[in-house]
Amino acid sequence: MLHTNTVATRTGAFHFNGEVAHVSSILDGKTVVVTGAASGIGRAIAIGAARHGAKAVIVSDVEQTPKEGGEPATDAIEAIGGTARFHRADVTSRSEVDDLVAAADEFGGVDVMVCNAGITLADDGADVREEDYRRLMAVNLDGVLFGAQAAARTMKTAGRQGSIVLMGSMGGVVGAGFTVAYSTSKGGVVLMAKALADALGPDGIRVNSICPGVIDTHLLRNTPAVASAADGFRQRTPLRRMGQPSEIGDAVAWLGSDLSSFVTGIALLVDGGLTSVV
Ligand SMILES: NC(=O)c1ccc[n+]([C@@H]2O[C@H](COP(=O)([O-])OP(=O)(O)OC[C@H]3O[C@@H](n4cnc5c(N)ncnc54)[C@H](O)[C@@H]3O)[C@@H](O)[C@H]2O)c1
């Protein structure tokens, strides 16, 4: 059912509280699982999947409340007529990630797996502390691999030609002295997508990474070194602004959809052009 604040327009788009609620049907019939989806980019990917017509969205995180405030992603999805479930999972636990992917069975199994959960460190220079480095790798790298493995296993068993999207970063393509462990993890994600694309391509499963530039989220605002560099980044970005989480959501929807059916192994930069210029 569409929410009462929803209005159909002549273009067929639906508006919800001033936002375009239903923008396309490119994910029609697909079940989408998103990790780290309570807040920020993951929340926008989950809501974006519903706006692009997903059959169901499994919103997963260690907690359900958005760090930036606002309503939980599941409520936002249901308000625009979508179907959503919240499933708590810590991506550093292989068994919790396996259970998460199994939760999609209620809707016929996962078609699109988005391994988005990631963290930054307050102090991530050349002398990054070992315990911080290992904590970051556990989330940003191990957690992404566990998600891709769990999804690939169920897709193969079902003979489903699914799409797996791994959350990289422009920090996985270019380095910065204040994000040593973070860049190392995201560079690993970019190469993980290429290697998994080769391993899973014969089964028709596509694996790509997405590499956002500077996106306005809680993570950005609460990582002091990144937040203080944000203005400089914005001035050097050809489009002269930060990105919005929903712009990553739209790019992920395309990678998850059949519109990108011959695309695998890429690192899709969504950065306003920042990494294209010196
Ligand atoms: N914001 C940016 O500018 C930017 C740029 C490039 C890449 N990214 C990447 O995008 C992803 C999302 O970032 P964001 O800016 O939305 O951050 P965010 O902090 O707003 O959201 C991250 C979410 O991940 C969840 N999370 C953290 N550890 C987890 C764990 N162990 N298991 C499950 N969930 C966990 C958090 O609870 C949070 O809801 C990250 O992988 C990040 O590295 C962000």
The ligand as a Gaussian input file, in Angstrom:
#p B3LYP/6-31G(d) Opt

LIG

0 1
 N       30.888000       8.915000       3.616000
 C       31.835000       8.909000       2.710000
 O       32.317000       9.970000       2.288000
 C       32.314000       7.604000       2.132000
 C       33.172000       7.663000       1.023000
 C       33.614000       6.477000       0.454000
 C       33.229000       5.255000       0.977000
 N       32.415000       5.209000       2.055000
 C       32.033000       3.890000       2.549000
 O       30.634000       3.758000       2.545000
 C       30.241000       2.851000       3.571000
 C       29.185000       3.515000       4.447000
 O       29.746000       4.678000       5.007000
 P       28.841000       5.848000       5.632000
 O       29.514000       7.121000       5.309000
 O       27.434000       5.645000       5.276000
 O       29.088000       5.538000       7.203000
 P       28.066000       5.533000       8.441000
 O       28.927000       5.486000       9.662000
 O       27.080000       6.632000       8.294000
 O       27.312000       4.138000       8.255000
 C       28.014000       2.922000       8.384000
 C       27.073000       1.875000       8.969000
 O       27.814000       0.654000       9.099000
 C       27.443000       0.068000      10.335000
 N       28.498000      -0.841000      10.827000
 C       29.685000      -0.518000      11.367000
 N       30.332000      -1.625000      11.763000
 C       29.521000      -2.674000      11.464000
 C       29.625000      -4.076000      11.627000
 N       30.697000      -4.626000      12.215000
 N       28.617000      -4.860000      11.184000
 C       27.517000      -4.318000      10.596000
 N       27.350000      -2.989000      10.419000
 C       28.346000      -2.178000      10.851000
 C       27.250000       1.232000      11.284000
 O       26.426000       0.861000      12.394000
 C       26.571000       2.266000      10.361000
 O       25.159000       2.180000      10.409000
 C       31.514000       2.476000       4.325000
 O       32.008000       1.245000       3.846000
 C       32.456000       3.611000       3.979000
 O       33.804000       3.239000       4.072000
 C       31.942000       6.362000       2.654000

